[in-house]
Amino acid sequence: MKQIILCALLALAATALDNGQGKTPQMGWNSWNHFGCGINETIIMQAADAMISSGLNALGYEYLNMDDCWADYRDANGTIHPNSTYFPSGIKALADYVHGKGLKFGLYSDSGALTCDQRPGSRHHEVIDANTYASWGIDYLKFDNCYALYNETPEYRYPIMRDALLATGAPIFFSMCEWGVDQPWLWASKVGNSWRTDIDIADNWESMLRVVDNQVGLAPFAGPGGWNDPDMMEVGNGGMTDTEYRTHFALWCLLKAPLIIGCDMATVSNATLAILGAKELIAVNQDPLGVQGDVVYQVGLIQIWAGPLADGSRAFLLFNRGTTASPYSTSITLDFVLLGFPESTTGLIRDLYAESDVGNFTGTFTVEVAPHGVFAGRFWPESYDVTKQYMNWRPWA
């Protein structure tokens, strides 16, 4: 099994898309989860303003992405135009505004004839659209999968836009949104910088768990330049508790998932900002080693997720999936063998949300975790030799 995985990794590395984008998972904001089609240039500008005033831009949230429903029609030359009622200044002016804030600007299109909300798609217009987007200064393209012909697979259609974007010479991040229907983790690393692995997330615990469970086993297929994308985050949209949102965010960080905010930035709460601004979890997500975490232990409703980091330490989550009907926390024990270290290894545990050291432990670490909650931690073994010896550990190997 290890030889098969190694061969798969070598093949992916050899064919990875080399457009200079996505060396770490992308971070930013997208309009869809909160606003849907109810967007206009004022909303987008306000979101850009809030990304700056909140300080999230300084933590790495750099993309300000506008999703579906901006496009209106194509002219006689095939050039796409925005809805002039909602975007009277035009898309280039909006991109210039976002760039003036020090952010990057992203746009949405579709590989079919229409977008999911029946605006003009890019099918047979990939070259003219790529050139138009480049002329507007677009830094990011989310490319959806609606209204495609049944006999044209995503594996066929998406490279057409990839090639058109590359031909512009502009540095454009290519985010593929084909919902995991054609197992993109097996082929998409040579096509895009991220690829959706599941259908759309909803703002509830059951939907978030479904998405998370479908990420198990996908770790070998992601890495610098190309990332598994379980969908945008719902943190702060109001359908879950803060405990559940903390779990949601911590899982996305360990999964090396794109950290794309989906709430209304103009009304974001301090509690939500504290979750989205958890610096030490963001550091796990943005770690240059780029190895996605995975489940290393599960018994009943208790899971332990873990993954290696560039300095030889391990990030881990102790996850209590138990029902919130119970008022009681559950004691979860992490055996350091699960992190790839020898028995009786001694090392430092750090609480990543609290941003404080818990202490030194030998062999195991135990903590109480509330239902639907996680303890997000990092473990550094005491001996650097041990750290170096086990740097190549992978949770799925």
Phi, psi and omega per residue, in radians:
M1 nan -0.759 -3.138
K2 -1.081 -0.663 3.139
Q3 -1.164 -0.672 3.119
I4 -1.104 -0.798 3.135
I5 -1.109 -0.738 3.136
L6 -1.075 -0.750 3.118
C7 -1.099 -0.689 3.109
A8 -1.103 -0.733 3.134
L9 -1.129 -0.740 3.134
L10 -1.118 -0.687 3.122
A11 -1.150 -0.723 3.119
L12 -1.124 -0.751 3.139
A13 -1.082 -0.637 -3.090
A14 -1.250 -0.426 -3.064
T15 -1.982 0.182 -3.081
A16 -1.108 2.524 3.091
L17 -1.120 2.224 -3.107
D18 -1.960 1.328 3.092
N19 -1.966 0.184 3.092
G20 1.379 0.071 -3.061
Q21 -1.880 2.749 2.964
G22 1.218 0.614 3.093
K23 -1.131 -0.493 2.925
T24 -2.241 2.840 -3.121
P25 -1.009 2.471 -3.111
Q26 -1.186 2.602 3.118
M27 -2.284 2.434 3.116
G28 2.985 -2.609 -3.084
W29 -2.396 2.580 3.080
N30 -2.376 2.548 -3.019
S31 -1.366 -0.340 -2.863
W32 -1.176 -0.868 -2.967
N33 -1.026 -0.598 -3.127
H34 -1.696 -0.754 -2.966
F35 -1.734 -0.404 -3.054
G36 0.970 -2.284 3.132
C37 -1.436 -0.037 -3.095
G38 -1.457 0.963 -3.082
I39 -1.959 2.730 2.993
N40 -2.729 3.064 -3.041
E41 -1.180 -0.507 3.105
T42 -1.127 -0.786 3.112
I43 -1.044 -0.753 -3.127
I44 -1.169 -0.714 3.114
M45 -1.148 -0.703 3.107
Q46 -1.115 -0.666 3.093
A47 -1.108 -0.719 3.095
A48 -1.086 -0.766 3.107
D49 -1.026 -0.765 -3.080
A50 -1.216 -0.553 3.081
M51 -1.075 -0.581 3.128
I52 -1.395 -0.865 -3.069
S53 -1.142 -0.503 3.119
S54 -1.350 -0.310 -3.083
G55 1.469 0.036 -3.119
L56 -1.147 -0.550 3.111
N57 -1.049 -0.624 -3.127
A58 -1.214 -0.292 3.129
L59 -1.631 -0.010 3.073
G60 2.026 -0.083 3.101
Y61 -1.335 1.688 -2.943
E62 -1.896 -0.353 -3.079
Y63 -1.686 2.372 3.034
L64 -2.046 1.796 -2.932
N65 -1.923 2.261 3.085
M66 -1.747 2.202 -3.043
D67 -1.589 -2.689 -3.013
D68 -1.045 2.782 2.980
C69 1.604 0.122 3.069
W70 -1.448 -0.525 -3.026
A71 -1.406 2.603 -3.093
D72 -2.097 -0.947 -3.037
Y73 -2.776 2.947 2.972
R74 -1.919 2.451 3.097
D75 -1.454 -3.056 -3.068
A76 -1.088 -0.406 3.112
N77 -1.551 -0.059 -3.139
G78 1.591 0.028 -3.127
T79 -1.327 2.360 -3.113
I80 -1.430 2.533 -3.126
H81 -2.281 2.545 3.112
P82 -1.385 2.900 3.025
N83 -1.181 2.033 -3.022
S84 -1.296 -0.334 3.094
T85 -1.238 -0.761 -3.068
Y86 -1.621 -0.340 3.127
F87 -2.313 1.124 -3.039
P88 -1.119 -0.436 -3.121
S89 -1.485 -0.217 -3.121
G90 1.561 2.862 -3.056
I91 -1.303 -0.625 3.132
K92 -1.093 -0.732 3.119
A93 -1.108 -0.657 3.112
L94 -1.177 -0.735 3.079
A95 -1.081 -0.702 3.117
D96 -1.093 -0.677 3.115
Y97 -1.095 -0.809 3.139
V98 -1.103 -0.780 3.108
H99 -1.074 -0.604 3.120
G100 -1.138 -0.333 3.069
K101 -1.535 -0.025 -3.104
G102 1.496 0.197 3.124
L103 -1.811 2.947 3.035
K104 -1.845 2.655 -3.019
F105 -1.988 2.292 3.137
G106 -2.043 2.675 -3.097
L107 -2.322 2.939 -3.054
Y108 -2.120 2.464 2.929
S109 -2.613 -2.958 -3.015
D110 -2.513 2.566 -3.130
S111 -1.383 -0.168 3.103
G112 -1.647 -3.044 -3.140
A113 -1.232 -0.472 3.113
L114 -2.279 2.724 2.996
T115 -1.346 3.084 -3.112
C116 -1.097 -0.498 3.060
D117 -1.814 0.486 2.928
Q118 1.114 0.590 2.891
R119 -1.596 2.977 -3.110
P120 -1.055 2.222 3.040
G121 -1.609 -3.097 -3.009
S122 -1.775 0.031 -3.105
R123 -1.009 2.217 -3.089
H124 1.185 0.127 3.073
H125 -2.227 0.380 -3.048
E126 -1.052 -0.771 -3.068
V127 -1.192 -0.831 -3.126
I128 -1.159 -0.624 3.104
D129 -1.190 -0.771 3.125
A130 -1.028 -0.750 3.128
N131 -1.166 -0.663 3.098
T132 -1.123 -0.811 -3.138
Y133 -1.085 -0.720 3.120
A134 -1.108 -0.684 -3.136
S135 -1.184 -0.472 3.091
W136 -1.419 -0.191 3.141
G137 1.528 0.463 -3.108
I138 -1.240 2.395 -3.118
D139 -1.848 -0.173 -2.949
Y140 -2.695 2.337 3.062
L141 -2.202 2.078 2.961
K142 -1.597 2.162 -3.002
F143 -2.075 1.953 -3.004
D144 -1.542 -2.998 -2.900
N145 -2.359 0.337 -3.102
C146 -1.490 2.742 3.028
Y147 0.943 0.692 3.059
A148 -1.677 2.668 3.099
L149 -1.200 2.470 -3.052
Y150 -1.083 -0.462 -3.087
N151 -1.684 0.147 3.062
E152 -2.028 1.783 -3.060
T153 -1.292 2.756 3.044
P154 -0.981 -0.624 3.139
E155 -1.093 -0.423 3.065
Y156 -1.520 -0.755 -2.971
R157 -1.364 -0.678 -3.022
Y158 -1.162 -0.623 3.093
P159 -1.091 -0.384 3.117
I160 -1.117 -0.790 3.100
M161 -1.264 -0.633 3.059
R162 -0.933 -0.862 -3.097
D163 -1.141 -0.651 3.127
A164 -1.154 -0.708 3.101
L165 -1.147 -0.781 3.133
L166 -1.053 -0.660 -3.100
A167 -1.151 -0.400 3.116
T168 -1.255 -0.415 -3.078
G169 1.372 -0.011 -3.133
A170 -1.471 2.527 3.127
P171 -1.378 1.519 -3.048
I172 -2.007 2.127 3.058
F173 -1.232 2.303 -3.092
F174 -1.916 1.888 -3.107
S175 -1.814 1.977 -3.060
M176 -1.610 2.235 -3.060
C177 -2.144 1.171 3.108
E178 -1.833 0.301 2.905
W179 1.146 0.267 3.125
G180 1.369 0.185 -2.999
V181 -1.175 -0.542 -3.124
D182 -1.965 0.556 3.139
Q183 0.812 1.071 -3.031
P184 -1.090 -0.417 3.118
W185 -1.033 -0.333 -3.133
L186 -1.470 -0.320 -3.042
W187 -2.455 -0.247 -2.923
A188 -1.384 -0.202 -3.100
S189 -1.110 -0.417 3.118
K190 -1.595 0.012 -3.066
V191 -2.006 -0.782 -3.061
G192 -2.360 3.068 3.141
N193 -1.633 -0.298 2.989
S194 -2.729 2.743 -3.100
W195 -2.540 2.294 3.106
R196 -1.110 2.478 -3.096
T197 -1.977 0.020 -3.064
D198 -2.796 2.983 3.065
I199 -1.223 3.039 -3.031
D200 -1.034 2.448 3.022
I201 -1.359 2.663 2.998
A202 -2.098 2.858 -3.046
D203 -1.495 1.101 3.042
N204 -2.658 2.797 -3.043
W205 -1.065 -0.743 -3.084
E206 -1.129 -0.733 3.116
S207 -1.135 -0.766 3.140
M208 -1.072 -0.740 3.121
L209 -1.119 -0.718 3.116
R210 -1.007 -0.796 3.135
V211 -1.097 -0.797 -3.120
V212 -1.059 -0.799 -3.115
D213 -1.068 -0.542 -3.139
N214 -1.396 -0.026 3.056
Q215 -1.586 -0.262 -3.100
V216 -1.086 2.244 3.131
G217 1.622 -0.090 -3.104
L218 -1.620 -0.068 -3.070
A219 -0.966 -0.673 -3.088
P220 -1.117 -0.235 -2.986
F221 -1.797 0.125 3.141
A222 -2.094 2.762 3.097
G223 2.987 -3.126 -3.094
P224 -0.895 2.186 -3.117
G225 1.777 -0.377 -3.107
G226 -2.758 2.182 -2.942
W227 -2.243 2.454 2.928
N228 -1.135 2.370 -3.059
D229 -2.138 1.788 3.113
P230 -1.352 0.050 3.075
D231 1.913 2.949 -3.120
M232 -1.127 2.764 -3.132
M233 -1.419 2.583 3.068
E234 -1.777 0.079 -3.067
V235 -0.938 2.149 3.074
G236 1.647 -0.012 -3.125
N237 -1.507 -0.126 2.947
G238 1.756 -0.088 -3.102
G239 -1.535 -0.148 3.117
M240 -2.277 2.917 3.083
T241 -1.390 2.894 3.087
D242 -1.089 -0.616 3.073
T243 -1.056 -0.767 3.136
E244 -1.190 -0.635 3.088
Y245 -1.175 -0.620 3.072
R246 -1.096 -0.700 3.085
T247 -1.140 -0.813 3.102
H248 -0.932 -0.898 -3.094
F249 -1.140 -0.764 -3.118
A250 -1.097 -0.693 3.107
L251 -1.126 -0.754 3.127
W252 -1.083 -0.654 3.131
C253 -1.154 -0.786 -3.120
L254 -1.202 -0.565 3.122
L255 -1.285 -0.039 -3.029
K256 0.949 0.647 3.119
A257 -1.392 2.692 2.961
P258 -0.974 2.354 3.102
L259 -1.743 1.460 -3.117
I260 -1.907 1.965 -3.111
I261 -1.214 2.480 -3.124
G262 -2.183 0.187 -3.117
C263 -1.681 3.056 3.107
D264 -1.365 1.879 -3.084
M265 -1.174 -0.414 -3.110
A266 -1.260 -0.357 -3.110
T267 -2.189 0.328 -3.053
V268 -1.091 2.436 -3.104
S269 -1.489 2.824 3.081
N270 -1.112 -0.601 3.115
A271 -1.110 -0.725 3.106
T272 -1.170 -0.733 3.115
L273 -1.076 -0.606 3.117
A274 -1.140 -0.630 3.100
I275 -1.244 -0.925 -3.098
L276 -1.122 -0.405 -3.103
G277 -1.742 0.312 3.137
A278 -1.208 1.657 -2.934
K279 -1.048 -0.670 -3.052
E280 -1.356 -0.429 2.989
L281 -1.322 -0.669 3.041
I282 -1.028 -0.693 3.123
A283 -1.084 -0.613 3.057
V284 -1.111 -0.821 -3.139
N285 -1.069 -0.670 -3.049
Q286 -1.668 0.166 -3.118
D287 -0.993 2.306 -3.024
P288 -1.163 -0.337 3.078
L289 -1.090 -0.608 3.000
G290 1.223 0.534 3.127
V291 -1.715 2.139 3.138
Q292 -1.242 2.408 3.074
G293 -1.325 2.902 -3.129
D294 -2.670 3.011 3.103
V295 -1.265 2.225 3.086
V296 -1.955 -0.138 -3.124
Y297 -2.834 2.407 3.008
Q298 -2.647 2.251 2.988
V299 -2.389 2.025 -3.115
G300 1.057 -2.165 -3.092
L301 -1.694 0.213 3.117
I302 -1.843 2.231 3.071
Q303 -2.183 2.580 2.934
I304 -2.138 2.164 3.073
W305 -1.896 2.578 3.133
A306 -2.745 2.802 3.084
G307 -2.852 2.670 -3.123
P308 -1.442 2.667 3.075
L309 -2.112 2.899 -2.936
A310 -1.098 -0.473 -3.117
D311 -1.537 0.100 -3.136
G312 1.605 -0.101 3.063
S313 -1.364 3.074 3.119
R314 -2.210 2.356 2.920
A315 -1.606 2.509 3.135
F316 -2.604 2.711 3.058
L317 -2.226 2.228 3.000
L318 -1.746 1.945 -2.863
F319 -2.029 2.101 3.078
N320 -1.768 1.795 -3.134
R321 -1.467 0.076 -3.059
G322 -1.062 2.748 -3.070
T323 -1.141 2.508 3.085
T324 -1.321 -0.085 3.040
A325 -1.154 -0.398 3.077
S326 -1.534 2.304 3.129
P327 -1.467 0.017 -2.969
Y328 -1.801 2.415 2.987
S329 -1.294 2.852 3.135
T330 -2.061 2.388 3.094
S331 -1.386 2.149 3.140
I332 -2.089 2.283 -3.138
T333 -1.945 2.221 3.041
L334 -1.721 2.074 3.005
D335 -1.569 2.206 -3.048
F336 -1.128 -0.264 3.022
V337 -1.081 -0.565 3.107
L338 -1.138 -0.342 3.108
L339 -1.612 0.054 3.099
G340 1.615 0.202 -3.119
F341 -1.833 2.757 3.118
P342 -1.126 2.766 3.050
E343 -0.988 2.539 3.080
S344 1.181 0.314 3.007
T345 -1.110 2.385 3.082
T346 -1.832 2.458 3.113
G347 -2.962 3.107 -3.066
L348 -1.648 2.302 2.999
I349 -1.797 2.333 3.077
R350 -2.153 2.410 3.067
D351 -1.502 2.001 -3.007
L352 -1.340 -0.510 3.054
Y353 -1.315 -0.739 3.129
A354 -1.318 -0.305 -3.097
E355 0.964 0.820 3.139
S356 -2.570 2.654 3.103
D357 -1.287 2.424 3.056
V358 -1.576 -0.673 3.126
G359 2.547 -3.140 3.107
N360 -1.660 2.412 -3.092
F361 -2.379 2.661 3.120
T362 -2.089 2.103 3.026
G363 1.483 -0.853 -3.089
T364 -2.536 2.887 3.054
F365 -2.491 2.311 -3.101
T366 -2.182 2.418 3.140
V367 -2.609 2.671 3.067
E368 -1.515 2.306 -3.121
V369 -2.218 2.237 -3.120
A370 -1.211 2.717 3.051
P371 -0.964 2.385 -3.103
H372 1.192 0.208 -3.106
G373 -1.907 2.992 3.054
V374 -2.342 2.649 2.772
F375 -1.789 2.075 3.133
A376 -1.750 2.038 -3.049
G377 -2.340 3.026 3.072
R378 -2.447 2.421 -3.074
F379 -2.139 2.173 3.026
W380 -1.946 2.068 3.065
P381 -1.155 2.597 -3.061
E382 -1.134 -0.648 -3.086
S383 -1.611 2.149 3.094
Y384 -1.129 -0.571 3.112
D385 -1.081 -0.719 3.088
V386 -1.117 -0.748 3.115
T387 -1.005 -0.864 -3.089
K388 -1.131 -0.690 -3.093
Q389 -1.095 -0.565 -3.038
Y390 -1.930 0.378 -3.132
M391 -1.122 -0.518 -3.068
N392 -1.514 0.131 3.109
W393 -1.053 2.379 3.022
R394 -2.222 2.344 -3.072
P395 -1.121 -0.359 -3.081
W396 -1.809 0.055 -3.069
A397 -1.460 nan nan
